[in-house]
């Protein structure tokens, strides 16, 4: 199972997003969680070509982070069960309610980010020019792929279809097959946002540039200084660097929340059951990761 799709790759958007990606990519949450430190270390080495000393340091910090993260798992179990129970209530979802759920996730990720900054700073301050260059190259590869998929010919039928498919698949992962009405809700919002695709690409590159500059500036810096700098960067991800997107931030967030609420409000009983099963399944997986701790509560 998947934890979420937002600890996207190590150092690509933030230090914590990579862990979530690995949990997302695996079919079993428990298996993924148990093996996440090794997978993250592998991905980090792919991006940064760590030397032996850096690899050992990363392994040590990931082990410490995993031990701390165990303490937060019961909170995830409670939240997921609460959301599953909400689907059984007859009251329709509102955009504000869905937005509140999103903010809950963001708050938990911010907590993870602060802790991840503490654990990863000892490694990040050791990254030299060649490793930064390699990270920059990885960013470039990903950006070229993104540009080809969504920006090279944004109005071509194939690219429009990619945008629609990418979005509807995310919802089908949680609800199962969407109805034509639900697909139309999502496609309408996707098409409405098509004119700002370039702005999203700019935001992507600005975040990458800011991270690269940060790593360069904190090379061999004192631990407390570097930790604060990385925490500031992670917190900055809650806003947009691209001016137009930042001006529209609240409206854009509410627009997606309202679309999600509309999709949920026309969901069939089978879709709601499908979503409840997934949410409770994730909750059970998190509970299974901390049986002793949960048994005491």
C-alpha positions in Angstrom: 0.0 0.0 0.0 1.0 3.6 -0.2 1.4 6.2 2.5 0.9 9.3 0.3 2.3 10.8 -2.8 3.9 13.7 -1.3 9.6 11.9 2.9 9.3 13.3 -4.8 13.0 12.4 -4.6 15.7 13.1 -2.2 16.7 16.8 -2.4 14.5 17.3 -5.5 11.9 19.4 -3.7 12.8 18.9 -0.1 14.7 16.5 2.1 11.6 14.7 3.3 9.7 14.0 0.1 11.9 11.2 -0.9 10.8 8.9 1.9 7.1 9.3 0.9 8.0 8.5 -2.7 9.5 5.2 -1.7 6.5 4.4 0.5 4.3 5.3 -2.5 6.2 3.2 -5.0 5.9 -0.1 -3.0 2.9 -2.4 -2.9 3.3 -3.1 0.8 3.6 -0.2 3.2 5.1 -2.4 6.0 7.7 -3.8 3.6 8.4 -0.3 2.2 8.8 1.2 5.7 11.1 -1.5 6.8 13.3 -1.1 3.7 12.9 2.7 3.2 16.3 3.7 4.8 18.2 1.4 2.4 16.2 2.6 -0.6 16.7 6.2 0.3 20.4 5.7 0.7 20.5 4.1 -2.8 18.6 7.0 -4.4 20.8 9.5 -2.6 23.9 7.8 -4.0 22.3 7.8 -7.5 21.8 11.5 -7.2 25.0 12.5 -5.4 27.6 9.7 -5.9 28.4 9.6 -2.1 31.8 8.6 -1.0 32.2 5.8 1.6 32.3 8.2 4.6 29.2 10.1 3.4 27.3 6.9 2.8 28.0 5.7 6.4 26.9 9.1 7.7 23.7 8.9 5.7 23.0 5.4 7.0 23.5 6.5 10.6 21.2 9.5 10.2 18.5 7.5 8.5 18.5 5.0 11.3 18.1 7.8 13.9 15.3 9.4 11.8 13.5 6.1 11.4 13.6 5.5 15.2 12.1 9.0 15.8 9.5 8.5 13.1 8.2 5.4 14.8 6.9 7.7 17.5 4.7 9.6 15.1 3.0 6.6 13.4 0.0 6.3 15.9 -1.0 9.8 14.8 -1.2 8.7 11.2 -3.4 5.7 12.2 -5.8 8.0 14.0 -6.0 10.5 11.1 -6.6 7.9 8.5 -9.3 6.1 10.5 -11.0 9.5 11.1 -11.1 10.2 7.4 -12.4 6.8 6.6 -15.3 7.2 9.1 -16.1 10.6 7.6 -17.1 8.9 4.3 -20.0 7.2 6.1 -21.6 10.4 7.1 -24.4 11.8 4.9 -23.3 15.4 5.0 -21.7 16.6 1.7 -18.0 17.5 1.6 -17.2 21.2 1.2 -14.1 22.7 -0.4 -13.1 24.2 3.0 -13.3 20.7 4.7 -11.1 19.1 2.0 -8.7 22.0 2.3 -8.6 21.4 6.1 -7.6 17.8 5.4 -4.9 18.9 3.1 -3.6 21.3 5.7 -3.4 18.5 8.2 -1.2 16.5 5.9 1.0 19.6 5.3 1.4 20.1 9.0 2.5 16.6 9.5 5.0 16.8 6.6 6.3 20.1 8.0 7.0 18.2 11.3 8.8 15.5 9.3 10.7 18.1 7.4 12.0 19.8 10.5 13.3 16.5 11.8 14.7 15.4 8.4 16.6 18.7 8.2 18.2 17.9 11.6 19.2 14.4 10.4 20.4 15.2 6.9 22.3 18.4 7.6 25.5 16.5 8.7 25.5 14.9 5.2 24.4 17.9 3.2 27.1 20.2 4.5 29.7 17.8 3.1 28.5 17.9 -0.5 31.3 19.1 -2.7 31.2 20.9 -6.1 31.2 17.7 -8.2 28.3 16.3 -6.2 26.3 19.5 -6.6 27.0 19.4 -10.3 25.7 15.9 -10.5 22.6 16.9 -8.6 22.1 19.8 -11.0 22.4 17.4 -13.9 19.7 15.1 -12.4 17.4 18.1 -12.0 18.1 19.0 -15.7 17.2 15.5 -16.9 13.9 15.6 -15.0 13.1 19.1 -16.2 13.7 18.1 -19.8 11.4 15.1 -19.4 8.7 17.3 -17.8 9.1 19.9 -20.6 8.7 17.2 -23.3 5.6 15.7 -21.6 3.7 18.9 -20.8 5.2 22.0 -22.3 6.8 21.2 -25.7 3.4 21.2 -27.4 1.0 22.0 -24.6 -2.1 22.2 -26.9 -1.4 19.1 -28.8 -4.0 16.3 -28.3 -1.4 13.9 -27.0 -0.1 16.4 -24.3 -3.7 17.3 -23.3 -4.4 13.6 -22.9 -1.3 13.2 -20.8 -2.5 15.9 -18.4 -5.9 14.5 -18.2 -4.7 10.9 -17.7 -2.1 12.0 -15.0 -4.8 13.7 -13.0 -7.6 11.2 -13.3 -5.3 8.3 -12.5 -4.4 9.9 -9.2 -8.1 9.9 -8.2 -8.7 6.4 -9.6 -5.9 5.2 -7.3 -8.1 6.1 -4.4 -11.6 5.7 -5.7 -11.4 3.1 -8.4 -12.9 3.7 -11.9 -14.3 7.2 -12.2 -17.7 8.0 -13.6 -18.0 10.3 -16.7 -19.3 13.0 -14.4 -16.3 12.8 -12.1 -13.9 12.8 -15.0 -15.5 15.9 -16.4 -15.1 17.7 -13.1 -11.4 17.0 -13.0 -10.8 17.6 -16.7 -12.6 21.0 -16.4 -10.3 22.1 -13.7 -7.2 20.7 -15.5 -8.1 22.6 -18.7 -8.8 25.8 -16.7 -5.3 25.6 -15.3 -3.6 24.9 -18.7 -2.6 28.5 -19.2 -0.4 28.5 -16.1 1.5 25.3 -16.9 4.6 27.4 -17.7 4.3 29.0 -14.3 4.4 25.6 -12.6 7.5 24.7 -14.6 9.1 28.0 -13.5 8.2 27.2 -9.9 9.8 23.8 -10.2 13.1 25.3 -11.5 13.1 28.1 -8.9 12.9 25.6 -6.1 15.7 23.6 -7.5 17.9 26.6 -7.9 17.2 27.7 -4.4 18.2 24.3 -3.0 21.4 24.2 -5.1 22.4 27.6 -3.9 21.6 26.7 -0.3 23.7 23.5 -0.4 26.6 25.5 -1.9 26.3 28.3 0.7 26.2 25.8 3.6 29.3 23.8 2.6 31.2 23.0 5.8 29.0 25.4 7.7 28.4 25.1 11.5 25.6 22.5 12.2 23.2 24.9 13.9 23.5 27.4 11.0 23.0 24.8 8.3 20.1 23.2 10.1 18.3 26.5 10.4 18.9 27.3 6.7 17.5 23.9 5.6 14.5 24.2 7.9 13.8 27.7 6.3 14.0 26.1 2.9 11.6 23.4 3.8 9.1 25.8 5.3 9.4 28.0 2.1 7.9 25.1 0.1 4.5 26.0 1.5 4.5 29.1 -0.7 5.3 29.7 -4.3 8.4 31.5 -5.6 6.8 32.2 -9.0 5.0 35.6 -8.5 1.8 34.8 -10.4 1.3 31.5 -8.6 2.0 33.0 -5.3 -0.6 35.7 -5.9 -3.2 33.0 -6.7 -2.0 30.5 -4.1 -5.1 30.5 -1.9 -7.5 30.5 -4.9 -5.7 27.7 -6.6 -5.7 25.5 -3.5 -9.4 26.1 -2.8 -10.2 25.4 -6.5 -8.7 21.9 -6.2 -10.3 21.3 -2.8 -13.7 22.2 -4.2 -13.2 19.9 -7.2 -12.2 17.1 -4.9 -15.3 17.7 -2.8 -17.4 17.6 -5.9 -15.9 14.3 -6.9 -16.5 12.8 -3.4 -20.0 14.1 -3.3 -21.0 12.2 -6.4 -19.0 9.1 -5.5 -20.9 5.8 -5.7 -21.3 3.6 -2.6 -18.8 1.2 -4.1 -16.3 4.1 -4.6 -16.7 5.2 -1.0 -16.2 1.6 0.2 -13.1 1.4 -2.0 -11.6 4.6 -0.5 -12.5 3.5 3.0 -10.8 0.2 2.5 -7.6 1.9 1.3 -7.6 4.4 4.2 -8.2 1.8 6.8 -5.7 -0.5 5.2 -3.0 2.2 5.5 -4.1 2.8 9.1 -3.7 -0.9 9.9 -0.3 -1.0 8.2 0.9 2.0 10.4 -0.6 0.3 13.4 1.3 -2.9 12.6 4.5 -1.0 12.5 4.1 0.0 16.1 2.2 -2.8 17.9 3.7 -2.3 21.3 3.2 1.4 21.3 -0.4 1.2 20.2 -1.2 -1.5 22.6 -0.3 0.9 25.5 -2.8 3.5 24.2 
